[in-house]
């Protein structure tokens, strides 16, 4: 079987699945996420990158289609940074019939633990081209990059202790 045959089979399977959904739920059936029951949408969880650059911690969240001034909030406390908000679904065109909807919408909240407290004045937040970038000083004590191996004992476990 050639690679093209595999793709043709997958497209045929997808068409049969779409036909099944329309047959079972009617011609205006809306498929929002194939693995969830009808009527449930997959949650909006923004993709996130965390990195260090020039002694600073940088957290980037992909938030396309979001108004950062109205729909995003960034808070910092002693032990965590929290980014919350909502990606709103705009029902601009009422004539469209969706059979599959892969874009996700809804509220989100991401928590990022901090190794040490960060003053809110040291946190810089910028939004550009659909990406929210949060920059703050990296912890002075960097975690060890090499972990310490813990030996494994063989035997029965009793009262939380290996024998």
C-alpha positions in Angstrom: 0.0 0.0 0.0 1.5 3.4 -1.0 1.5 6.4 1.2 -1.2 8.1 -1.0 -3.5 5.1 -0.4 -3.2 5.5 3.3 -4.2 9.1 3.2 -7.1 8.3 0.8 -8.2 5.7 3.3 -8.0 8.1 6.2 -10.0 10.7 4.2 -12.6 8.1 3.3 -12.9 7.1 7.0 -13.3 10.7 8.0 -16.1 11.2 5.4 -17.8 8.1 6.7 -17.6 9.4 10.2 -19.0 12.8 9.2 -21.9 11.0 7.4 -22.6 9.0 10.5 -22.7 12.1 12.7 -25.1 13.8 10.3 -27.2 10.6 10.0 -27.5 10.3 13.8 -27.8 13.9 14.8 -29.3 15.6 11.7 -27.9 17.7 8.9 -27.1 20.7 11.2 -25.2 18.5 13.7 -22.1 20.2 15.1 -19.1 18.2 15.9 -16.9 20.1 18.3 -14.3 17.4 19.3 -14.5 13.8 18.1 -13.5 12.2 21.4 -15.9 14.1 23.6 -19.7 13.5 23.8 -21.8 15.7 21.6 -22.3 19.2 23.0 -19.0 19.3 24.9 -16.2 21.4 23.6 -12.6 20.7 24.2 -11.1 23.2 26.7 -8.9 26.1 25.5 -5.5 25.5 27.0 -2.9 27.9 25.5 0.4 26.4 24.3 3.2 27.6 26.6 6.9 27.9 26.4 9.1 28.6 29.5 12.8 29.5 29.1 15.6 31.5 30.5 17.2 34.3 28.5 19.9 36.7 29.8 19.3 35.9 33.4 15.6 36.3 33.1 12.8 33.8 33.1 10.5 34.1 30.0 7.0 32.5 29.8 5.2 32.7 26.4 1.6 31.8 25.9 0.0 31.5 22.5 -3.2 33.6 22.7 -4.3 34.4 19.2 -7.6 36.1 18.8 -7.7 37.4 22.4 -7.9 41.0 23.4 -5.2 41.1 26.2 -6.5 44.3 27.7 -10.0 42.9 28.3 -9.6 39.2 28.4 -6.3 38.3 30.1 -5.2 38.8 33.7 -1.6 38.2 35.0 -1.1 38.0 38.8 2.0 37.2 40.9 2.2 36.0 44.5 5.0 34.7 46.6 4.9 31.2 45.2 3.3 31.4 41.8 2.5 33.3 38.7 -1.1 32.9 37.4 -2.3 33.7 33.9 -6.1 33.6 33.4 -8.4 34.8 30.7 -10.9 33.8 28.1 -10.9 33.2 24.4 -14.4 34.2 23.2 -16.2 32.6 20.3 -17.6 35.3 18.0 -20.8 34.2 16.3 -20.5 36.6 13.4 -21.9 34.5 10.6 -25.1 32.7 11.6 -25.5 30.8 8.3 -22.4 28.5 8.7 -23.0 24.9 9.6 -20.1 23.3 11.4 -19.6 19.6 11.2 -16.2 19.7 12.9 -14.8 22.5 15.0 -11.2 22.2 16.0 -10.6 25.7 17.3 -11.3 25.8 21.0 -12.7 28.6 23.1 -13.4 29.3 26.7 -11.8 30.3 30.0 -8.3 29.2 30.9 -6.1 29.5 33.9 -2.4 28.5 34.0 -0.3 28.4 37.2 3.5 28.6 37.1 5.2 27.9 40.4 8.0 30.3 41.4 11.3 29.0 42.9 11.5 32.3 44.9 9.3 35.3 45.3 9.2 37.9 42.5 8.1 41.5 43.1 5.3 42.5 40.9 7.3 45.6 39.8 9.9 43.2 38.3 7.4 41.4 36.1 7.1 42.7 32.5 4.2 41.6 30.3 3.9 42.2 26.6 1.5 41.0 23.9 2.4 40.9 20.3 1.2 39.0 17.3 -1.0 36.7 19.4 1.8 35.8 21.9 1.8 36.9 25.5 5.3 37.2 26.9 6.0 37.4 30.6 9.5 38.2 31.7 10.9 38.3 35.3 14.3 37.7 37.0 15.4 34.1 37.1 15.9 32.6 40.5 19.3 33.2 42.0 19.7 29.6 43.1 19.4 27.5 40.0 18.1 24.0 40.4 20.6 21.2 39.8 20.6 20.2 36.2 21.9 16.7 37.2 19.6 14.7 39.4 20.8 12.4 42.1 19.9 8.8 41.4 18.0 7.0 44.2 18.9 3.3 44.6 16.0 0.8 44.3 15.7 -1.8 47.0 14.2 -5.1 46.2 11.8 -6.7 48.7 8.4 -6.3 50.3 7.2 -2.9 51.3 5.9 -2.7 54.8 4.7 0.4 56.6 6.3 2.6 53.9 9.7 1.0 54.3 11.4 -1.5 51.9 12.7 -4.6 53.7 
